[in-house]
Amino acid sequence: MIWRNIISIADLTNDEIEQIFELADSTHQLRADKVAAGRIMATLFYEPSTRTRLSFESAMQRLGGSVVSCSDMKSSSTAKGETVADTAKVVSSYADVLVVRHHWDGAVQAMAEHADVPMINAGDGSHEHPTQTLCDLYTLKKEKGDLKGLTVVICGDLKNGRTIHSLVYALARFGANVVTLAANGMELPQYVIERLQREYQYSLAPVASDDLRAVVTETDALYLTPKQPHQLALFTQMDSAVQSQLATMVSGLRYDAFYMTRKQKERMKEGTTGGSYPTIGADFLRKQRFKDTVVMHPLPRVDELSPEVDKDRRGIYFKQAAYGVPVRMALLKFVFDRMDGKAKPAKKTVQWFQSPDPFGPQCSNANCITVTEPGSATKKFEVLSNGPGAALLLRCSYCDHRFKVQLIGHAKSKRYCAYDISLADTLKDWLKKHELAIFNSIKEAEELGYEPYKSGPQRTIMDDVEILAGVRELSQQIARDCSDLDRLLILGIRSKGSYLAQRIAAELEERQKRKPEVGEVEIYGSGEEIRRIAPADAEMAPMVLKDRTIILVDDVIYTGRTVNSALSIIFRSGRPQSVRLAVLIDRGHREVPLKPNYVGKHIPSSERERVRVKLREVEHDEEDKVVIYSIIGPTEA
């Protein structure tokens, strides 16, 4: 039997979403036809729910079907240690469709791989919540008409809110503009931003607008819009021309909807739930600019919405919740029709990587099903060979998190090497033949019996004395330009950029007898993307980037894509007064129009060469040095 799982909003085409909306408009007919007569829906909720579970159960009963429910999985066999895979196998023999909510990212996808009936995702960890997005889009369409061209401001916890992640992808697909207004430290994750850029050609810019002060006072907005040439994150200096361009852009925005979310405390680390949070209240309602702006919320709310909004025509969140029944009736009808053998849509073909060895790469997201319960999920990854800095990235098929690959191997010849952009074609060939191996460490590769490929002759171009001189020269240039240490923030790109940032800070402290604040940017991780290094005080609030002078530090600049990603993260986290770039080595080639402000040494090099900065903090058993060597491809070796 053919069936469709609804795990992500990407499982539905735009045309199919419109079809579901048409069905939702005629639910009286669906109810009269009893389209689910004789069918059973099982709801398995590993997390609390009111609206989602009850609206699904109401929808099924109105369609003439019946429901078996486990609203508290703590009272199920899960408490005895049953895996999600086994639960899916068993319960799918009792029902015709499963609706599942789980606290692990990717758990619903894993269950779908073991179930014998369609699976619908009612929210998995902080990953996605596609049926809530259907309700949100339906509400917008009812209130505003065509989705294309709408400007939707999304407020609050954008990092941990699964509803938000599904929604921004859907808004992008329908051609809406998105303004993100995040609480401090809760910005939209970088992997979401990069997917918007990669798949939907969205560009972004930081927006500071007094109009938005009615909602939040401490966080600036990020404006995401399709196919327009204003990738202003590339500007490292917020000069008057850029300020003017931003002001012009903002003045033309018409805000159609504010989508408010609560703080997702259940997904946050202890001690990180404090701080200011955006709210909508009387000030918002009085602003003439927002007279036609509807206010939405997936609910439950805490204190981010004032009761005054309840009485205003623009507060449509209870109507939004009510739409959950007709939309889910329509979705169930859609799913049941596909069980009866109707055609499946064409989906983007992805060549998944699965390790040929018993070990292999592990998802970097600690809440991913492949980490929390690996027996229920087969690790597989999409290979993204054009990441920041020409990096090789893997995207987890269950939770969408990405991480950087350092070492690759050839399973047939049992050889390994560090990945380099010059190996891209070789890697594609190995992947196609299922001969690609990927390792977390040299130790792992060698324990599996792999030996290294050889590279060309290595030549030292800077020794420890020259590196020290380069760091001091960078520090002197920074000190001349940035005399106010209270406003200065030095951010290193993890990991070697972080160590260089700390060295620069130490030099500045030696000169001015005060140490500037130091942090690091993690562009490949799944946790905090910007974090403080010094002063190292766990009780301190998240770093404030707004109106700061930021020195972004990296070891080598080549294509510029790594720096571009770091700038994107910085501008999502706050609008600094300026960002200046300091690099130890400039290789002289650019794909992105970025020019460092401070350079230790210019070293022109070809694409066949690698320039590697070795620092004692990383290498441990070596002195500081910079080496250059040519890449010999595996076929040549």
C-alpha distance (Angstrom), angle and dihedral (degrees) to the residues before:
residue distance angle dihedral
M1 . . .
I2 3.82 . .
W3 3.79 118.8 .
R4 3.77 140.8 162.6
N5 3.79 126.4 -124.6
I6 3.81 118.1 -152.7
I7 3.81 102.8 -152.0
S8 3.81 100.5 136.4
I9 3.78 133.9 20.0
A10 3.82 83.8 -114.8
D11 3.83 88.1 69.9
L12 3.80 88.1 74.7
T13 3.80 125.5 62.8
N14 3.80 120.1 -138.6
D15 3.81 89.7 -106.8
E16 3.81 90.8 52.2
I17 3.80 91.0 50.1
E18 3.82 88.6 53.0
Q19 3.82 89.1 49.1
I20 3.82 89.9 53.4
F21 3.82 89.4 50.6
E22 3.82 90.4 52.3
L23 3.80 89.3 51.6
A24 3.82 90.0 48.7
D25 3.80 88.7 55.5
S26 3.82 90.2 58.4
T27 3.79 102.8 40.8
H28 3.82 90.1 131.5
Q29 3.82 86.8 68.3
L30 3.82 92.3 45.4
R31 3.78 88.6 51.6
A32 3.80 92.5 48.8
D33 3.83 91.9 48.0
K34 3.84 92.4 50.9
V35 3.81 88.8 -140.3
A36 3.84 92.3 -179.7
A37 3.80 96.9 47.0
G38 3.80 110.2 145.1
R39 3.82 93.5 13.3
I40 3.80 126.8 115.3
M41 3.82 127.1 -149.3
A42 3.82 120.9 -160.0
T43 3.80 119.2 -155.5
L44 3.80 117.1 -158.6
F45 3.80 113.0 -175.5
Y46 3.81 117.2 -177.4
E47 3.82 88.7 174.1
P48 3.82 130.5 46.6
S49 3.80 118.3 -85.7
T50 3.79 138.6 168.4
R51 3.81 109.8 166.3
T52 3.80 100.3 32.5
R53 3.81 97.7 46.6
L54 3.81 96.9 39.8
S55 3.81 94.3 44.1
F56 3.83 90.7 50.4
E57 3.81 91.2 48.5
S58 3.82 91.8 45.3
A59 3.81 90.2 48.3
M60 3.82 92.6 51.6
Q61 3.80 93.4 48.5
R62 3.81 92.6 47.7
L63 3.81 87.9 53.6
G64 3.81 88.9 56.4
G65 3.79 96.3 -103.9
S66 3.78 130.9 118.3
V67 3.79 134.9 -122.3
V68 3.79 137.0 -137.8
S69 3.77 110.9 -169.0
C70 3.77 140.3 -167.0
S71 3.79 101.9 -174.4
D72 3.82 94.1 169.2
M73 3.80 113.0 41.5
K74 3.82 89.9 -172.2
S75 3.79 86.0 78.3
S76 3.83 92.3 49.9
S77 3.80 132.1 78.8
T78 3.80 87.4 -81.2
A79 3.82 85.7 82.3
K80 3.82 87.2 59.9
G81 3.81 92.1 53.4
E82 3.81 102.0 -94.1
T83 3.80 112.0 161.4
V84 3.78 123.3 -124.4
A85 3.81 88.4 -116.2
D86 3.80 92.3 58.1
T87 3.81 92.1 43.6
A88 3.82 90.0 53.4
K89 3.82 92.5 49.2
V90 3.79 93.0 49.5
V91 3.81 101.8 40.8
S92 3.81 93.6 44.1
S93 3.82 86.8 65.8
Y94 3.83 88.8 59.1
A95 3.82 99.4 48.5
D96 3.79 144.9 34.5
V97 3.81 96.3 -131.7
L98 3.82 133.8 17.2
V99 3.81 124.2 -145.7
V100 3.80 110.4 -165.1
R101 3.80 136.7 -176.1
H102 3.80 118.3 -174.0
H103 3.80 138.3 173.2
W104 3.85 93.5 -134.7
D105 3.81 120.6 83.5
G106 3.81 109.4 -116.2
A107 3.83 95.3 11.3
V108 3.82 93.0 122.5
Q109 3.81 91.0 51.6
A110 3.80 89.4 51.3
M111 3.81 91.3 49.7
A112 3.81 90.5 49.5
E113 3.80 89.3 58.4
H114 3.81 89.9 59.0
A115 3.82 101.2 36.9
D116 3.81 126.5 93.8
V117 3.81 95.4 -149.3
P118 3.83 135.5 51.2
M119 3.80 117.2 -68.4
I120 3.82 125.1 -148.9
N121 3.80 120.1 -162.5
A122 3.82 112.1 -132.1
G123 3.82 91.0 179.9
D124 3.81 130.6 -45.5
G125 3.80 117.1 -153.2
S126 3.79 110.6 -67.0
H127 3.81 91.5 -35.1
E128 3.84 113.1 91.2
H129 3.80 143.9 -29.9
P130 3.82 104.4 -168.5
T131 3.82 99.2 172.8
Q132 3.81 91.3 54.8
T133 3.80 87.5 52.5
L134 3.81 90.0 53.7
C135 3.82 88.4 54.2
D136 3.82 90.7 47.6
L137 3.81 94.4 49.6
Y138 3.81 91.3 45.4
T139 3.81 90.2 51.7
L140 3.82 91.9 49.6
K141 3.79 91.4 47.8
K142 3.81 91.5 50.1
E143 3.81 92.5 48.7
K144 3.81 101.8 35.8
G145 3.80 108.1 19.5
D146 3.80 116.7 -138.0
L147 3.82 114.3 36.6
K148 3.80 93.8 -148.3
G149 3.79 112.8 100.0
L150 3.81 96.0 11.9
T151 3.81 116.7 137.1
V152 3.80 112.3 -139.0
V153 3.80 121.3 -173.5
I154 3.81 111.5 -152.0
C155 3.80 113.9 -159.5
G156 3.78 138.6 -169.4
D157 3.80 130.8 11.2
L158 3.79 102.9 16.7
K159 3.79 94.8 158.9
N160 3.80 101.1 61.1
G161 3.81 100.6 25.1
R162 3.82 110.5 104.3
T163 3.80 89.9 -170.5
I164 3.80 89.7 62.6
H165 3.80 94.9 51.6
S166 3.82 93.6 54.5
L167 3.81 91.0 42.9
V168 3.81 98.3 53.1
Y169 3.83 91.3 49.8
A170 3.80 90.4 51.1
L171 3.81 94.4 45.7
A172 3.80 89.1 50.7
R173 3.80 91.7 51.7
F174 3.80 91.3 52.2
G175 3.82 92.4 48.1
A176 3.80 99.6 -110.0
N177 3.80 124.5 149.7
V178 3.80 115.9 -117.6
V179 3.80 126.4 -154.7
T180 3.79 112.6 -170.2
L181 3.79 116.8 -154.0
A182 3.79 105.2 -178.9
A183 3.76 130.7 -175.6
N184 3.79 111.9 -113.8
G185 3.82 109.6 -74.7
M186 3.83 93.0 8.5
E187 3.81 100.7 88.7
L188 3.80 125.3 148.3
P189 3.84 107.1 -79.5
Q190 3.78 117.2 -102.3
Y191 3.81 93.0 -122.4
V192 3.83 88.2 59.7
I193 3.82 91.7 48.7
E194 3.81 91.9 48.9
R195 3.81 92.3 48.2
L196 3.82 88.9 53.0
Q197 3.79 89.3 51.7
R198 3.81 95.3 42.8
E199 3.81 101.1 42.8
Y200 3.81 103.8 26.1
Q201 3.84 102.4 26.9
Y202 3.79 92.6 -123.5
S203 3.79 117.9 168.4
L204 3.76 124.4 -158.7
A205 3.77 142.0 -150.2
P206 3.81 136.3 178.6
V207 3.81 112.1 -109.4
A208 3.79 126.3 -160.2
S209 3.78 110.4 -173.2
D210 3.79 130.4 166.5
D211 3.81 86.7 -148.5
L212 3.79 89.2 72.6
R213 3.81 94.0 53.0
A214 3.79 87.0 89.7
V215 3.80 86.6 71.0
V216 3.78 107.2 31.6
T217 3.79 135.1 2.6
E218 3.79 105.6 -167.2
T219 3.80 106.4 44.8
D220 3.78 128.9 64.2
A221 3.78 122.5 -145.3
L222 3.78 133.1 -110.9
Y223 3.80 116.8 -139.9
L224 3.83 117.2 -147.3
T225 3.75 118.2 -172.8
P226 3.83 135.5 160.1
K227 3.78 125.3 -99.1
Q228 3.79 100.8 -19.1
P229 3.82 123.2 134.4
H230 3.79 101.3 -121.0
Q231 3.80 105.7 106.4
L232 3.79 87.4 155.8
A233 3.79 93.5 164.9
L234 3.80 84.0 82.4
F235 3.80 89.8 70.3
T236 3.77 108.0 90.0
Q237 3.81 93.6 -174.8
M238 3.81 117.2 57.8
D239 3.81 94.1 -145.5
S240 3.79 127.7 170.5
A241 3.82 94.2 -91.2
V242 3.79 91.9 55.2
Q243 3.81 91.1 44.0
S244 3.79 89.4 53.3
Q245 3.80 92.1 48.1
L246 3.81 90.7 50.9
A247 3.81 92.4 47.8
T248 3.82 91.0 51.3
M249 3.79 90.8 49.4
V250 3.80 93.5 49.8
S251 3.80 94.6 45.9
G252 3.79 89.3 61.3
L253 3.79 96.3 52.3
R254 3.79 119.2 111.9
Y255 3.78 109.9 -161.2
D256 3.81 108.4 -141.7
A257 3.79 99.3 172.9
F258 3.80 142.1 6.5
Y259 3.79 112.4 -149.1
M260 3.81 108.3 -161.7
T261 3.81 123.6 -166.6
R262 3.78 133.6 -170.4
K263 3.79 125.2 -117.4
Q264 3.83 106.7 -89.3
K265 3.80 95.3 -136.2
E266 3.80 93.1 165.8
R267 3.83 89.8 65.6
M268 3.79 97.1 43.6
K269 3.78 129.1 92.4
E270 3.77 117.3 -106.5
G271 3.79 111.2 -90.0
T272 3.84 94.4 25.0
T273 3.81 99.0 84.8
G274 3.83 97.1 86.1
G275 3.79 130.4 86.5
S276 3.79 134.5 78.3
Y277 3.79 120.6 -43.6
P278 3.81 132.2 -164.8
T279 3.80 117.0 -100.5
I280 3.79 136.1 -174.8
G281 3.79 117.0 -142.3
A282 3.79 145.5 120.9
D283 3.83 95.5 -31.2
F284 3.78 90.5 56.3
L285 3.80 92.9 47.9
R286 3.82 92.4 52.1
K287 3.82 95.1 52.4
Q288 3.79 111.4 105.5
R289 3.81 89.1 -151.3
F290 3.81 90.1 66.5
K291 3.82 99.0 44.4
D292 3.83 91.4 116.0
T293 3.81 97.4 31.4
V294 3.79 113.8 114.8
V295 3.81 119.9 -145.1
M296 3.82 117.9 -136.2
H297 3.80 132.9 -176.9
P298 3.84 130.2 174.9
L299 3.84 88.9 -142.8
P300 2.95 157.0 -121.4
R301 3.78 94.2 102.9
V302 3.78 125.7 -164.4
D303 3.81 113.4 -173.6
E304 3.82 102.2 -43.3
L305 3.83 91.5 99.1
S306 3.78 121.8 57.2
P307 3.84 116.8 -135.9
E308 3.82 85.6 -123.1
V309 3.81 88.5 73.3
D310 3.82 89.6 58.3
K311 3.81 89.9 66.3
D312 3.80 94.6 47.3
R313 3.82 122.2 90.5
R314 3.82 89.1 -128.4
G315 3.81 93.3 63.8
I316 3.82 100.3 89.7
Y317 3.82 101.3 156.8
F318 3.82 95.3 110.6
K319 3.80 88.9 50.7
Q320 3.81 87.0 47.8
A321 3.84 89.6 54.1
A322 3.81 91.4 48.0
Y323 3.81 90.5 54.9
G324 3.81 86.5 64.4
V325 3.81 91.0 85.0
P326 3.85 100.4 52.2
V327 3.82 92.2 39.6
R328 3.81 92.5 50.7
M329 3.82 90.9 44.2
A330 3.80 87.1 55.1
L331 3.81 92.5 46.0
L332 3.82 92.4 51.2
K333 3.82 90.0 49.3
F334 3.84 88.3 50.0
V335 3.83 91.7 50.6
F336 3.82 94.1 45.8
D337 3.81 91.2 50.5
R338 3.82 89.3 55.0
M339 3.82 89.9 51.8
D340 3.79 87.2 61.1
G341 3.79 91.5 65.9
K342 3.80 105.0 -90.9
A343 3.80 116.5 155.4
K344 3.79 121.5 -79.8
P345 3.84 116.7 -129.6
A346 3.77 122.0 -110.2
K347 3.79 109.0 -96.6
K348 3.76 130.4 -162.4
T349 3.78 108.3 -88.6
V350 3.77 112.9 -125.6
Q351 3.79 123.9 -172.4
W352 3.77 103.4 -140.1
F353 3.78 122.0 -150.5
Q354 3.78 117.1 -135.4
S355 3.78 118.5 177.0
P356 3.82 114.7 -108.5
D357 3.82 88.1 -152.2
P358 3.81 128.7 72.3
F359 3.78 89.0 -112.1
G360 3.77 126.8 40.8
P361 3.79 143.6 135.1
Q362 3.79 119.3 -21.7
C363 3.79 126.4 -151.1
S364 3.81 111.6 -100.7
N365 3.83 92.4 -140.6
A366 3.81 107.2 97.6
N367 3.83 90.5 -158.0
C368 3.82 94.7 54.1
I369 3.80 116.8 118.1
T370 3.83 89.3 -125.0
V371 3.82 88.1 63.1
T372 3.80 101.9 35.2
E373 3.82 97.2 43.1
P374 3.83 109.1 7.1
G375 3.80 92.7 171.3
S376 3.82 89.8 69.4
A377 3.82 97.7 49.6
T378 3.80 134.0 50.1
K379 3.81 108.6 -138.5
K380 3.79 111.0 -120.0
F381 3.78 131.8 158.4
E382 3.79 140.3 -166.7
V383 3.80 111.1 -125.4
L384 3.83 112.9 -129.8
S385 3.79 106.8 -172.1
N386 3.80 97.5 179.0
G387 3.79 103.6 62.5
P388 3.82 127.5 141.3
G389 3.79 111.2 -51.8
A390 3.83 89.7 12.5
A391 3.80 87.1 -69.2
L392 3.78 123.9 165.2
L393 3.80 109.2 -121.4
L394 3.78 133.1 -172.2
R395 3.82 120.6 -149.1
C396 3.78 115.6 -155.3
S397 3.82 111.8 -124.2
Y398 3.82 91.3 -143.1
C399 3.82 106.0 45.1
D400 3.86 104.4 13.4
H401 3.84 93.4 -127.3
R402 3.80 115.6 144.3
F403 3.76 132.3 -146.8
K404 3.79 136.1 -179.5
V405 3.81 123.5 -102.5
Q406 3.80 117.7 -140.2
L407 3.82 103.6 172.7
I408 3.80 131.3 37.7
G409 3.78 130.4 -179.4
H410 3.80 142.7 -167.0
A411 3.81 108.9 -121.3
K412 3.81 93.6 -158.5
S413 3.81 98.5 52.5
K414 3.83 94.3 29.8
R415 3.84 92.8 -130.0
Y416 3.81 128.9 135.1
C417 3.81 137.5 -168.7
A418 3.80 141.5 168.9
Y419 3.80 111.1 -82.6
D420 3.80 117.0 -107.7
I421 3.81 131.2 175.1
S422 3.82 89.3 -113.6
L423 3.82 87.4 66.4
A424 3.82 93.9 58.0
D425 3.82 95.8 106.0
T426 3.80 92.0 44.2
L427 3.80 89.9 50.6
K428 3.82 92.1 51.8
D429 3.81 89.8 51.8
W430 3.81 92.4 50.1
L431 3.81 91.0 47.0
K432 3.80 92.0 50.6
K433 3.82 90.9 51.0
H434 3.83 92.5 44.1
E435 3.80 89.2 -118.6
L436 3.82 97.6 117.7
A437 3.80 118.8 115.2
I438 3.82 124.6 -173.6
F439 3.79 125.1 -163.4
N440 3.78 136.5 -162.7
S441 3.82 92.5 -148.8
I442 3.81 144.6 1.7
K443 3.81 87.7 -110.2
E444 3.81 90.6 58.2
A445 3.83 91.9 48.8
E446 3.79 93.9 49.1
E447 3.81 93.4 45.3
L448 3.82 86.9 57.6
G449 3.82 89.6 54.0
Y450 3.81 99.1 -101.7
E451 3.82 121.1 144.5
P452 3.82 125.5 -156.6
Y453 3.80 126.1 -98.0
K454 3.77 112.1 -127.5
S455 3.79 123.6 -112.8
G456 3.77 128.5 -154.6
P457 3.83 124.0 -82.9
Q458 3.80 113.3 -57.7
R459 3.80 120.4 -132.7
T460 3.81 126.7 -169.1
I461 3.81 111.5 -131.0
M462 3.82 98.9 171.9
D463 3.80 127.3 26.6
D464 3.81 128.0 -160.2
V465 3.82 93.2 -86.2
E466 3.81 92.2 52.0
I467 3.82 91.8 46.8
L468 3.81 90.1 51.6
A469 3.80 89.3 50.0
G470 3.82 90.1 48.5
V471 3.81 92.6 51.6
R472 3.80 90.8 48.1
E473 3.79 91.2 49.7
L474 3.81 90.7 50.6
S475 3.82 89.5 49.0
Q476 3.82 92.4 50.6
Q477 3.80 92.1 50.7
I478 3.83 91.3 48.3
A479 3.83 91.8 47.0
R480 3.82 90.7 53.6
D481 3.82 91.8 52.6
C482 3.82 100.4 35.9
S483 3.79 112.4 45.0
D484 3.82 95.9 154.7
L485 3.81 104.6 81.1
D486 3.81 91.4 -179.8
R487 3.81 90.2 68.2
L488 3.81 96.1 36.3
L489 3.82 119.9 103.0
I490 3.79 120.9 179.2
L491 3.81 113.4 -155.2
G492 3.79 121.0 -173.3
I493 3.80 122.9 -160.5
R494 3.78 105.4 -121.1
S495 2.93 127.1 -73.5
K496 3.83 118.4 1.6
G497 3.79 91.6 14.5
S498 3.82 87.1 56.8
Y499 3.81 92.8 54.9
L500 3.81 91.3 47.2
A501 3.83 89.4 49.1
Q502 3.81 89.7 54.7
R503 3.80 91.1 49.4
I504 3.80 91.4 50.1
A505 3.82 89.8 49.4
A506 3.80 90.3 51.0
E507 3.82 90.5 52.0
L508 3.82 90.6 49.8
E509 3.80 90.3 48.9
E510 3.81 89.8 51.9
R511 3.81 90.3 52.8
Q512 3.80 100.8 40.1
K513 3.85 101.0 25.0
R514 3.80 90.9 -125.1
K515 3.77 128.0 89.7
P516 3.81 117.7 -133.8
E517 3.78 121.0 -135.5
V518 3.81 112.4 -87.4
G519 3.81 129.6 -160.2
E520 3.78 140.8 157.4
V521 3.80 137.4 -128.0
E522 3.80 118.8 -138.4
I523 3.80 109.8 -161.2
Y524 3.81 98.1 174.8
G525 3.81 103.1 39.4
S526 3.79 132.0 98.2
G527 3.81 98.4 -139.7
E528 3.80 130.7 57.8
E529 3.79 109.1 -11.8
I530 3.83 94.4 -161.8
R531 3.78 120.3 32.8
R532 3.77 138.1 164.4
I533 3.82 120.2 -106.2
A534 3.79 99.2 177.6
P535 2.90 134.5 57.3
A536 3.83 84.1 32.5
D537 3.80 101.7 -151.1
A538 3.81 116.8 144.8
E539 3.82 91.1 -160.9
M540 3.80 94.4 59.4
A541 3.80 119.0 105.5
P542 3.83 119.7 -110.9
M543 3.78 114.4 -70.5
V544 3.78 115.7 -87.7
L545 3.81 113.7 -131.8
K546 3.79 98.1 173.9
D547 3.83 113.7 117.3
R548 3.83 91.6 -5.7
T549 3.79 127.6 135.6
I550 3.80 102.9 -122.5
I551 3.79 126.3 -162.3
L552 3.82 108.7 -161.5
V553 3.81 110.7 -156.7
D554 3.81 130.3 -162.1
D555 3.79 134.8 161.1
V556 3.83 100.5 -129.2
I557 3.80 132.5 11.7
Y558 3.80 116.6 -159.2
T559 3.82 118.8 140.0
G560 3.82 93.7 8.9
R561 3.81 94.1 -131.4
T562 3.81 94.3 113.4
V563 3.80 90.9 53.9
N564 3.80 90.6 45.3
S565 3.82 90.5 56.0
A566 3.81 90.8 47.7
L567 3.82 90.6 51.0
S568 3.80 89.9 50.4
I569 3.82 90.2 54.9
I570 3.81 91.7 47.0
F571 3.81 94.4 51.3
R572 3.81 91.1 47.8
S573 3.79 89.4 54.3
G574 3.80 97.7 50.7
R575 3.76 142.5 -39.6
P576 3.81 108.8 -93.3
Q577 3.77 123.5 -160.0
S578 3.80 88.4 -121.4
V579 3.78 141.9 -16.1
R580 3.79 119.0 -148.5
L581 3.78 124.7 -171.7
A582 3.83 124.1 -133.1
V583 3.81 120.9 -176.1
L584 3.79 131.5 174.3
I585 3.84 92.6 -147.0
D586 3.81 129.7 27.6
R587 3.82 110.5 -165.7
G588 3.81 92.0 -167.9
H589 3.83 101.3 -125.6
R590 3.83 123.5 108.9
E591 3.79 136.6 -173.5
V592 3.81 90.5 169.3
P593 3.84 119.7 50.4
L594 3.80 98.6 -113.7
K595 3.78 127.2 136.2
P596 3.83 121.4 -166.9
N597 3.80 116.5 -125.0
Y598 3.81 93.2 -151.6
V599 3.81 125.4 30.9
G600 3.80 129.3 -178.1
K601 3.81 95.5 -163.4
H602 3.83 137.7 -8.5
I603 3.82 111.8 -135.3
P604 3.83 114.5 174.7
S605 3.81 110.1 -152.4
S606 3.80 140.8 167.1
E607 3.79 129.4 -113.1
R608 3.81 88.6 -105.8
E609 3.79 91.3 61.4
R610 3.78 131.0 77.5
V611 3.79 123.5 -150.9
R612 3.78 110.9 -158.3
V613 3.78 126.5 -172.8
K614 3.81 111.3 -150.6
L615 3.79 115.1 -160.9
R616 3.80 125.3 -174.4
E617 3.82 91.0 -128.2
V618 3.82 89.0 62.8
E619 3.80 104.7 28.5
H620 3.84 93.6 40.1
D621 3.81 95.4 -172.0
E622 3.81 97.7 51.1
E623 3.78 137.5 71.0
D624 3.80 120.6 -117.1
K625 3.79 112.7 -80.5
V626 3.79 143.8 142.3
V627 3.79 117.1 -131.8
I628 3.79 133.8 -172.1
Y629 3.80 125.8 -158.3
S630 3.78 138.8 159.0
I631 3.78 123.4 -108.9
I632 3.79 115.6 -119.8
G633 3.78 109.0 -160.2
P634 3.80 116.8 -128.7
T635 3.81 91.5 -112.4
E636 3.81 90.7 54.4
A637 3.80 92.5 45.3
